[in-house]
Amino acid sequence: MTNGSDPTPGVDRGGRVAVIEVEGDADLTTTEAVRARLHELAADHEGSVIVDLSDADFIDSPTLGALAFSAKVFSSPPNRFAVICPPGEVRAMFELTALDRVVPLYDTRAEALASIREAPRSR
């Protein structure tokens, strides 16, 4: 998803994992779109979500807050939410705010998918 575009995520066809890609600046406009899409996806209590910040250049505090809130919303059952955020300036924002302790961060999509797929599912 680029800044100001439609927040329709891609879907990993190997499972029930929606992927929301954020490119450029994750600012207020982007936050609203991501938050709305995450809210829709939270209704599916068996689905999982990955937010990919690999191509994000900047992340503001409302976006950080939305991701922290989503980490809690998607915590039951556990391991349904992951954020791809390689080392760099965006990751530093999570670390400076201590949100890296709340939001599950991964360097690559493969790592994020593995964390979700390895989680036990409730039936």
Backbone as a ProteinNet text record, in pm:
[ID]
protein_1_A
[PRIMARY]
MTNGSDPTPGVDRGGRVAVIEVEGDADLTTTEAVRARLHELAADHEGSVIVDLSDADFIDSPTLGALAFSAKVFSSPPNRFAVICPPGEVRAMFELTALDRVVPLYDTRAEALASIREAPRSR
[TERTIARY]
85.7	0	89.7	69.1	146.1	68	135.3	73.9	-45.7	-163.6	-282.4	-353.7	-310.4	-375.7	-472.8	-540.7	-637.1	-566.5	-616.3	-548.9	-581.1	-623.4	-653.8	-524.4	-516.9	-392.4	-380.8	-258.1	-236.4	-265.5	-289.4	-316.2	-218.4	-154.3	-65.7	-154.5	-147.8	-236.1	-204.9	-90.9	-56.1	-134.7	-211.6	-287.5	-378.4	-426.5	-517.8	-440.3	-346.9	-263.5	-280.3	-336.4	-347.6	-218.8	-168.4	-46.2	-78.1	-53.8	-73.1	65	89.5	219.3	210.3	304.1	309.8	439.5	426.8	543.3	550.6	671.9	690.5	664.1	592.1	564.1	436.2	446.6	329.2	283.9	197.6	150.8	1.7	-63.8	-203.4	-295	-276.5	-359.6	-342.1	-219.5	-190.5	-245.1	-228.6	-274.9	-423.2	-501.9	-647.1	-682.2	-615.8	-642	-599.8	-483	-434.1	-523.7	-558.7	-644.9	-779.9	-838.1	-967.3	-955.1	-848.9	-830.5	-802.9	-722.7	-695.8	-823.4	-908.9	-1036.8	-1122.6	-1128.3	-1203.2	-1147.1	-1016.7	-951.7	-963.3	-975.5	-986	-1115.3	-1215.7	-1342.3	-1326.6	-1225.3	-1197.6	-1105.7	-1161.8	-1085.2	-987.1	-987.1	-890.9	-785.1	-810.8	-717.3	-599	-494	-372.3	-335.3	-255.8	-218.4	-69.2	-8.3	128.4	124.6	184.1	200.8	347.1	367.6	502.4	549	643.8	700.3	836.8	869.8	1001.7	1030.8	927.8	946.5	898.2	876.2	835.6	960.3	951.7	1062.8	1046.3	922.2	890.5	764.6	756.4	635.1	605.1	482.1	447.5	385.6	364.3	314.3	174.1	79.8	-49.7	-39.1	52.3	71	130.8	229.3	285.4	175.9	91.5	-18.2	-116.4	-148.7	-241.1	-182.8	-54.5	9.5	18	45	47.6	-91.3	-194.1	-331.5	-366.7	-326.7	-355.1	-283.9	-164.3	-92.3	-173.4	-241.9	-326.8	-454	-516.7	-641	-620.6	-507.4	-479.7	-405.6	-401.7	-322.8	-393.8	-521.8	-593.8	-673.2	-638.8	-524	-393.3	-284	-156.1	-96.9	-0.4	77.7	-7.1	-99.4	-180.8	-142	-44.8	-9.2	142.3	195.7	340.1	365.8	476.7	517.9	657.5	671.5	803.1	864.3	977.6	1042.9	1192.4	1262.8	1407.8	1478.6	1600.7	1676.8	1687.7	1676.4	1684.5	1607.5	1576.3	1511.4	1371.7	1294	1158	1164.7	1250.7	1264.7	1312	1397.5	1445.5	1330.6	1227.2	1110.6	1040.6	1029	970.6	1057.2	1188.2	1280.4	1282.9	1282.1	1283.2	1158.6	1047.2	921	892.4	982.9	969.9	853.9	802	693.6	743.9	875.1	929.4	906.5	869.2	835.7	690.8	609.9	466.9	432	493.3	464.8	567.1	520.6	615	679.5	808.7	882.6	971.9	976.7	1060.3	1134.2	1252.9	1334.8	1285.5	1225.3	1184.7	1043.5	984.2	852.1	856.7	962.9	974.8	970.9	1041.6	1041.6	902.4	835.8	702.1	603.3	606.4	517.5	545.6	671.6	707.6	651.7	657	606.5	456.4	386.5	241.6	206.1	271.4	238.2	276.9	375.9	420	331.5	245.5	159.9	50.9	26.7	-83.5	-216.1	-309.8	-442.8	-544.1	-634.9	-743	-853.8	-917.8	-1029.7	-1151.5
-116.1	0	121.6	208.9	332.2	439	540.6	648.4	705.1	700.2	755.7	661.4	537.5	446.1	355.4	270.7	175.7	76	55.8	-31.9	-179.6	-221.3	-361.5	-442.4	-537.8	-612	-725	-768.1	-891.1	-1005.9	-1122.7	-1237.9	-1347.7	-1401.6	-1515.3	-1636.4	-1691.2	-1800.1	-1932.2	-1940	-2061.9	-2080	-1983.7	-1991.8	-1872.6	-1851.8	-1740.8	-1624.5	-1572.3	-1461.6	-1343.9	-1234.9	-1112.3	-1033.1	-974.8	-895.3	-752	-658.6	-516.9	-455.4	-402.5	-342.6	-190.8	-132.9	12.3	60.6	157.7	213.2	362.9	415.3	559.7	601.5	712	765.9	706.9	649	600.8	715.8	799.9	917.6	904.5	1012.9	1008.6	946.9	981.5	925.4	774	729.9	587.5	517.9	580.7	521.4	491.5	584.8	564.5	446.4	435.2	324.7	191.3	187.4	63.8	25.8	120.6	93.7	37.5	95.1	45.9	-97.6	-125.9	-261.5	-361.7	-323.6	-412	-440.5	-339.2	-358.2	-461.7	-451.7	-550.3	-690.6	-702.2	-832.8	-891.9	-809.5	-857.8	-935.4	-912.6	-984.8	-1134	-1170.5	-1311	-1363	-1435.4	-1477.9	-1591.6	-1644.1	-1747.8	-1695.3	-1579.5	-1523.9	-1456.2	-1435.8	-1371.8	-1256.3	-1164.6	-1045.4	-1017.8	-981.4	-931.3	-790.6	-695.1	-560.1	-548.9	-521.2	-515.9	-370.9	-334.5	-199	-194.8	-297.5	-305	-184.3	-130.6	-17.3	114.3	116.8	240.5	322.6	452.5	543.3	613.9	625.5	701.4	642.2	643.3	598.2	697.4	746.4	845	777	854	796.4	737.1	796.1	729.6	591.2	577.4	446.6	347.8	391.6	306.2	261.5	354.6	323.2	224	240.9	148.4	7.6	-2.8	-134.6	-197.3	-117.8	-170	-218.5	-141.7	-181.4	-310.5	-321.7	-442.1	-564.2	-544.6	-657.5	-716	-630.4	-678.5	-743.3	-680.8	-733.1	-872.9	-892.9	-1020	-1118.3	-1093.8	-1179.3	-1305.4	-1319.5	-1439.1	-1496.4	-1613.9	-1694.2	-1624	-1663.6	-1594.4	-1617.7	-1536.4	-1546.5	-1532.1	-1436.4	-1407.6	-1275.5	-1205.2	-1071.6	-1057.7	-1003.2	-981.6	-857.5	-793.3	-675.6	-701.3	-685.3	-695.2	-556.5	-547.8	-418.6	-441.8	-442.2	-465.2	-353.9	-379.9	-276.2	-148.6	-35.6	94.1	197.3	308.8	419.9	386.2	313.8	279.8	187	88.7	-3.6	72.5	169.8	250.2	319.8	357.8	421	324.2	197.8	97.5	81	79.8	59.6	179.8	301.4	422.2	435	385.8	393.6	267.5	170.8	41.2	-42.1	-5.3	-83.9	-213	-225.4	-352.1	-464.1	-427.5	-526.9	-572.1	-495	-522.7	-576	-517.8	-552.4	-655.9	-770.5	-872.1	-829.9	-796.1	-747.4	-856.9	-863.2	-960.1	-888.7	-937.5	-876.3	-907.6	-1026.3	-1070.6	-1127.4	-1136.5	-1196.6	-1344.5	-1412.6	-1555.2	-1575.9	-1491.7	-1502.8	-1474.9	-1373.8	-1339.3	-1452.2	-1505.7	-1616.9	-1739.5	-1767.7	-1883.3	-1866.9	-1746.2	-1724.8	-1747.4	-1710.1	-1728.4	-1874.3	-1936.1	-2074.4	-2174.2	-2140.8	-2232.2	-2223.1	-2124.9	-2106.7	-2213.3	-2271.3	-2367.2	-2295.8	-2359.5	-2302.7	-2366.9	-2287.7	-2343.7	-2389	-2492.4	-2546.6	-2560.7
0	0	0	-89.6	-91	-18	21.6	95.5	18.7	82.4	21.3	-74.5	-88.1	-180.6	-107.5	-182.4	-129	-37.2	85.5	179.1	161.4	44.5	23.2	30.4	125.3	140.8	40.6	20.4	-52.4	42.5	-8.7	75.3	40.8	141.8	123	96.3	-23.3	-62.3	5.9	76.2	146.4	275.6	314.2	438.1	452	572.9	599.7	659	580.7	627.4	532.3	584	505.3	525.7	418.9	426.1	384.4	474	445.1	425.9	307.2	277.4	286.9	358.7	374.9	311.4	220.9	152.6	178.4	182.8	199.9	342.8	359.1	491	548.6	667.1	739.5	828.9	772	843.8	871.1	907.3	948.5	843.1	717	609.9	602.8	606.2	601.9	725.8	840.9	966.5	960.9	913.2	906.7	816.7	702.8	610.2	670.8	731.9	793.7	910.8	993.2	1108.7	1064.8	961.5	912.1	861.1	787.4	734.2	845.9	944.1	1057.6	1135.9	1150.5	1219.3	1145.5	1013.3	934.1	953.6	949.1	958.9	1099.2	1201.4	1339.3	1362	1278.9	1293.1	1264.6	1188.2	1159.5	1269.2	1364.1	1481	1452.4	1332.5	1294.8	1197.7	1135.6	1039.4	1107.3	1029.3	1078.7	987.2	1040.1	964.9	980.2	868.8	868.7	810.9	881.7	829.6	787.9	660.9	605.5	594.6	679	679.4	611.7	535.6	470.9	383.2	318.3	228	287.5	419.3	485.3	518.3	494.6	523.3	657.4	702.3	823.1	883.7	1017	1085.3	1196.7	1201.1	1303.2	1424.8	1531.4	1656.4	1644.6	1567.3	1553.2	1486	1393	1328.6	1428.1	1504.9	1609.7	1707.1	1744.8	1835.5	1776.3	1648.7	1582.8	1577.1	1552.9	1547.5	1686.8	1788.9	1925.5	1966.6	1933.5	1964	1890.9	1764.8	1686.4	1742.2	1794	1854.9	1969.5	2044.5	2154.1	2100.3	2001.8	1945.5	1887	1819.7	1753.9	1845.6	1975.6	2065.1	2110.7	2083.1	2125.8	2009.7	1959.9	2000	1962.5	2027.6	2004.8	1866.1	1833.4	1709.6	1583.7	1585.9	1468.1	1403.9	1461.5	1415.2	1415.7	1307.1	1297.7	1213.2	1240.8	1164.1	1109.5	979.4	916.6	921.6	991	1008.8	1023.5	910.8	918.3	994.3	1041.3	1111.9	1028.3	1095.7	1029.4	1109.4	1046	1115.2	1166	1087.2	1130.3	1251.8	1247.6	1361.8	1485.6	1465.3	1578.2	1650	1577.7	1640.3	1735.4	1695.9	1785	1909.7	1890.9	2001.7	2095.8	2040.8	2123.6	2209.7	2159.4	2232.4	2312.9	2308.1	2376.5	2322.4	2207.3	2147.6	2084	2071.1	2021.6	2123	2244.7	2348	2337.8	2266.2	2254.1	2115.6	2014.7	1875.4	1828.6	1778.3	1730.3	1598.3	1603.8	1487.3	1429.7	1297.1	1226.8	1115.1	1082.7	978.5	838.2	819.6	685.3	686.6	567.6	553.5	590.9	553.4	587.1	738.4	813.9	960.1	1016.7	964.7	1013.1	984	862.8	827	913.8	938.8	1021.4	1162.8	1216.7	1352.5	1360	1254.8	1251.2	1226.8	1133.9	1098.6	1206.6	1288.9	1394.1	1518	1522	1639.5	1642.7	1759.6	1770.6	1754.7	1689.8	1668	1760.2	1811.7	1893	1800.2	1837	1756.1	1840.7
[MASK]
+++++++++++++++++++++++++++++++++++++++++++++++++++++++++++++++++++++++++++++++++++++++++++++++++++++++++++++++++++++++++++

